[in-house]
Amino acid sequence: MYESHWGLRDKPFRNTPDPRYFFCAPAHEEALARALYAVAEGLGGFLLTGEVGCGKTLALRALLSGLDPARFEAAFVGLPDLPPDGLLRELLRGFGYRPEGWPADGLRRALGDFLALSATRGMAVVVALDEAQSIRRPETWEEIRLLLNHQAEKRFGLTLLLSGQPELRGLLEGQPPLAQRLAMQAHLGPLSTQDAWAYFRHRLDRAGGSADLFEEGAAQMLIKASGGVPRRLNHLADLALFAGYGQRAQRVTAAFAAQALAEVPVWENKP
């Protein structure tokens, strides 16, 4: 709605996991390096945890979008709290199958055949399960463990990327056979003030704008109120841009930033 007013190609602070807007802060760079090592070496599993709104999903999406499609087959499941057969169906859909109505043993057989065929073609397989802290069914955790039973002579048949909020670590303590196969791990927290400024500029630049759209005092207010949480900063900056657009302003001022802060729920204003 407000893009043309501000001279933007796109909304810079949209809260969707668009890899084009991925900002590689040092912690994100380290997480991606570890994940890529696990993928490239076929180490079995990688665990990514992070606070709410700190970019786990976007990091996963950026990782998968950067894989060479000539070398990798990848599937992403965003809400994996499913019965075992439901999870297998979602994975097979991600790999291009239409498994509606297939029995559980048929699903497992199809996935095994797919992994075997991928290996003969020299293709590595990557499975990403996001929001894994939501999984509560013991039988689903067992199905996930069984995924890593597919092994070739020198590497696992697939690389499992598990992502979730910090409580996921506690859940995995109750799944030692699976946890022991997660060879690498990383954690994402809030951005430092310096990185939050760089993130803020990066998002505006990717959308065709610049930080000059915001008075420095306004940007400082939003960054401080965000506590370094990217999702919260996106929400506040988007509201401030909308407020300025409503007044046909030339820049986002501290008054518009204050208006944005007043519009969000109280708990979102706390760093």
Secondary structure, DSSP 8 states (H G I E B T S, - for coil): --HHHHT-SS-TT--S--GGG----HHHHHHHHHHHHHHHHT-SEEEEEE-TTSSHHHHHHHHHHTS-TTTEEEEEES---S-HHHHHHHHHHHTT---TT--HHHHHHHHHHHHHHHHHTT-EEEEEE-SGGG---HHHHHHHHHHTT-B-SSSBSSEEEEEE-THHHHHHHT-HHHHTTEEEEEEE----HHHHHHHHHHHHHHTT--GGGB-HHHHHHHHHHHTT-HHHHHHHHHHHHHHHHHTT-SSB-HHHHHHHHHHS-GGGG--
